Amino acid sequence: MSLFKDQIVHLALLGGAGLLALSVWTRDDEADQALKPSEVEVWGGSPDSVTALSFESKTRKVRIEPKQDARGRWYVGTVDKDEPAFVHPPAGVDGGAPINPTKHETVRFIAVKAADDLVKSLAPLRALRAVGKVEGTRAEEFGLDKPEGTLKITLAGKEQSLVIGGATPGGSERYAKSGAGDVYAVAGDIVQGLLYAESRLPERDLHEFKPEEATQVKLSKAGKTRELSRVPGKNEGWADRATPSKLDETAGNWMTKLGRLHVQDWVEKPMSPLGPDKSVVSVVYFAGSKPLGTLELFRVAGEKGPEYLAKTEYGRWYARVVTSSAEQVDQDVGSVVK
């Protein structure tokens, strides 16, 4: 019996030591996530404290405006850029430099996921390493004599700035000088996200939820409605809700085409009102009985023919979707909702 008691005491001590080690390891892991040993905090803050973000270079001005609503954080992006617009010389004219006037363009868009990741990387901003003060002729070594541009961010009413210099050896990081004059090496993704904001930051998804999460849909068109249910065990199989085990291939194919719709660009305000006469179909998505989101697809006149705009629960503006994909949804909706 004494031996048995000794074993119990030994196991208890061993278990306690294990729990203590796990606790220490967990705390250490959390500390590593908070600030890695090689990182240096340039400034603090949190994503919710960001009220303004901009980047300005010789050829572009980028503004990212943080917004907040019941669904969470989202952003309005504006890019004003000047780019060369190549123009061929008039016929019969030979020699001389090609004519390259500058073309000014303004792009506005909705951003959610990518912009939120960018803001999280800036508030707080953690440099990969500190370089220190760089003065005089040394500025050229770090690309700070001819900087790429200046990033400005306002956190809780206080503005911080970062002058973006050249790439580090290897090119994955960028040198940057803070408003206090200290030079750091920061993640290259931060700079790339702002240099190519109009292609990297706009939201491309129409919904926040994943397509496979929807198990029921309610379709409406021209006063007619139909409810569909996903057929269990069938990847893209859908059926009429009244006969949930009877596969409807026409409905399933149409739902697949509907799921292929993605954002091409964002439209802050349509050129004309979008009434019922322009509606192609309205969709309400459910996970069981829980509403997930909505989509309404409109057909409108464009410069080169019909275009399609979609309004969903996720996009705060109208989204112009790829015409070829939307045309298939439009052409076949009559065979599904009838």
Secondary structure, DSSP 8 states (H G I E B T S, - for coil): -HHHHHHHHHHHHHHHHHHHHHHHHHHHHHHHHH--TT-EEEE---GGGEEEEEEE-SSEEEEEEEEEETTEEEEEEEEEEEEE--B---TT--SS--B--EEEEEEEEEESHHHHHHHHHHTTEEESEEEEE--GGGGGGGT-SS-SEEEEEEETTEEEEEEEEEE-TTSSEEEEEETTSEEEEEEHHHHHHHHTHHHHSS---S-SS-GGG--EEEEEETTEEEEEEE-TT-TT-EEETTSTTS--HHHHHHHHHHHT--EEEEESS-SS---GGGEEEEEEEEETTEEEEEEEEEEEEETTEEEEEEEESS-SSEEEE-HHHHHHHHHHGGGT--
